[in-house]
Amino acid sequence: MAMESWMYGDPETVAIRRQQAELSKQRACGACVHKVSVEWNGVMYHGCEFKRRVFGNRCELYRVKQETACQ
């Protein structure tokens, strides 16, 4: 993975920025029915089940998961 220029700064600032980016992606696509999560080497990766969609950019296929309530 190539490092961007902002990644060479203060480690605390870099960690905060990465966490903010992940939270932003979760807000945009976290509740979508097409969200796919995979754990690899102890790290959780999130993506879209449609190959050409980018996780974190809400697309026209976005649908919210329906909660089932017990009656």
Buried (B, 14 or more C-beta within 10 A) or exposed (E): EEEEEEEEEEEEEBEEEEEEEEEEBBEBBEEBEBBEEEEEEEEEEBBBEEEEBEBBEBBEEBEEEEEEEEE
